[in-house]
Amino acid sequence: MLKIWRVYLDDAAWLSGPGLAVLDEQEHQRWQSLRRALDANRYAAAHIALRAVLASELDCLPADIRYQHNPWCKPFLHHGPAFSLSHSGGIALIALQPLGPLGIDIELHNNDTDPDWFSDFQSPAELRKIAQPLSAAQALKLWVRKEAVLKAFGRGLHLPMSQVVLPQGENRRMRAMIHCESENTLWHLYDLDVGIEALAALVSRRSYTAQELQVKDWPAV
């Protein structure tokens, strides 16, 4: 069963109580490396929330979650659900499914984004099909969809986005393809309605209905 949770990171409750104590050494190091207090607090809140969600699924304490990491640093659990976390500004999305690779991404709207910045992330096939330059909103949507694909694939931005090929169009559900090391893999890609000024997408090998793709709020601790 797929679950998608929306978390409001600026809720002070995330950093109260056990708060930072549930994070592991690697998470603490990342938190301490962030110079802006707001960025650091949001990072901590997102990862505290992820532990709370996983602990609820596994019936354990958040501090008892022990992540493993693949060669590209993607965290996973040996005996637990597949999961993916993304956050932008003060909003995080957490997706869970029982098995199989999963990726989620969210980005807040930013009208100041230069669409040319995204040109390196389009595949040759996509560039040939584009009749006119992308708007900032179109470029951001392309980025969100592709990052969700790469997160599901397990390599994140270690793999060039130009190797992800997306069909043209505005359908909320589509198939995505990754060309990597002479291997082509197909994925289900879904745009998500997160109810805020943001774009979000989820990618899985599994097919889901619109009802299964509903985003729900996770309460702060």
N, C-alpha and C positions, 0 to 999 in steps of 0.2 A: 504494500500500500504506500503510495506516494504521499508525503507530507511536505508542505511548503509554509514556513513560518516567517513572518515579518517582525523585526525587532527594532524598537526605537532606542538608539544607543545613548541619547542624551539624558535618559532617565537616570537620576542620581542613584537609584536603588541598585544598579548593577555594580557600583563600586563600593557599596556599603556592606556591612556584615562580613562574610567570608571573602567576598570580592576577589581581590588580586591573589589571595592565598591559594585559590584553586588552580591557578595557572602553573604550567611546568617551567623548567629552567629556560628552554628555548623561547617560550612565549614571553617570559619576563625580560629576556635579553632584547627581544624585538620591541617590547613596550618601552624599555629604558632608552632605546636608540632613537626614538621619535622625539624631535626637539620641541615641537609645538604641543602644549599640554592638551589642547582639544583633540589633536590627532592621536596622541597617546591614550587618552581616556576612551576615545571611540574604538580604537584597536582593542583595548582591554575589554571593554563592554561586549564587543562582538565575539571575542573568544570565550569570555565567561558565559555568554548566552549559548554558544555552541556546546559547551560542556554541559550546561543545564539541560538542553534539548536531548543530547545523547544520553545523559545520566537518566533522564526520564524514560527513555526507550529501553535502557539496559538494566534499570532498577538498581542503580548504584549511586555513589556520591560523585559529584562533578570532578573532584580532585583525583578520583580513582581512574579516570579515563587515561589510557596509555596509548598514544598515537604511534603508529609505525609510519615510515615515509618511503616512497618509491625513489628511484634514482634522480628524479626531477623535483624532489622535496614535496610532493603532494602527500598530505597526511591521509591515513586510512586506519581502520580497525580490523584486526585479524578475525575477531568474533563479534561482529556488530554490523549495523546497517551501513550501506554506502551513503556518503554525505557530501555536501558541497556548501561552502560559505562565500558570500560576497557582501561587501558593504561600500557605500558611497555616501559621503556626508554623514548625516545622523541616522541613516537607515541601513539595516542589514537584512539579507534574506538567507535562510537556512533551508536546504532541501534534503530530505531523507527518502531512501527507498531500500527495501530489504536486500537486494543484490544487484550487481551490475554497475558499470560506470555511470557517473552522474555529474553534471556540471551546471552551475547557475551563475548568472552575472547580473548586476544592477549598476546603473550609472544615472546620476541626477542630470536633468536637462541643463545644458550649458550653451547658451546662444553665442558665447564668445569663442567657441571652438572653431578653429580654422579647418575646413574640410580637407584642404590640401595635406594636412598632417596625416590623414588616413590613407593617402594614396599608396604608400608602401605595403599596406595590408590587404590590398585587393589582388586577387589572382589574375593572371593574364586573361583568362576566359571572361572574368567579370569586367575587366577594363574594356575589352572589345565590345561588350554588350551595352555599356553605358552610353546613352545618346548625349547626355549633357552632364556637367559637373554635379556632384552630389551636394545637397544642402547640408548645413551643419547637423540637422536632425537626422537626415538619411545616413550621413557618415557615422553618427553616434550609434544608430540602430545597427548598422553593419558591424561596428566594433563590438557591441554588446553580444550580438549573436555569435560572432566568431570567438570571442573570449570564452563564452559558455561552452562552445564545441571543444576548444583546446583544454579547458578544465576537465571536461568529461573524458577526453582522450588521455589525460594524465600527465601532460607535459607543460601545460600552461604556456607562457610566452617563450619557453625554450624552443618551441616550434614556430617558425614564421607563420603569421596569419595568412600570408599569400598562398599557403598550401591548403587552406580551407576554402572550399568552393560552395557557395550558397546559391540557390535558385533566385532569380529575380522575382519581385512581386511583394505584396503586402499581406499574404496569407499568414494567419497567426500560427499555423502549424505547417511544417515543411520537412524535407529531407536535406541533410547536409552531408557533404563528402570531404574526407581528409585524404590528401595524397601525401604519403610519407614512406620513404625508403622502399619504393616500388610496391607499396601496399595501399589499396584503397579501402576505406571503411565508411559505411553509411550510418547515419544517426537520425533520430527523430529530434526536431528542433521546434520549440514552442515559444512564442512571445507570451509574456505574462502580464496580466492586469494587476498592478500593485497599488492602484488607487491613489497615487501621488504623482508629483511632477518628476517622473523617472521612467527610464526604459529598462526592461528586464527580460531575460530569456532563460529557458531551461533546456538542457539537452540530455537525452538518455537513449539507450538502445531499445527501450520499451515504448510502447504506444499508450498514450493516456487520453482520456476524455476531457472535455471542458470542465466537468464537475470535479474531476480528480486534480485539475490544475489550479484550483482555487487557493488563494493566498490567505492565511489566517494570522492573526496577531498572537505572538507569544508574550505572556505577561512577564514583567520584570520580577526579579527575585525579591 
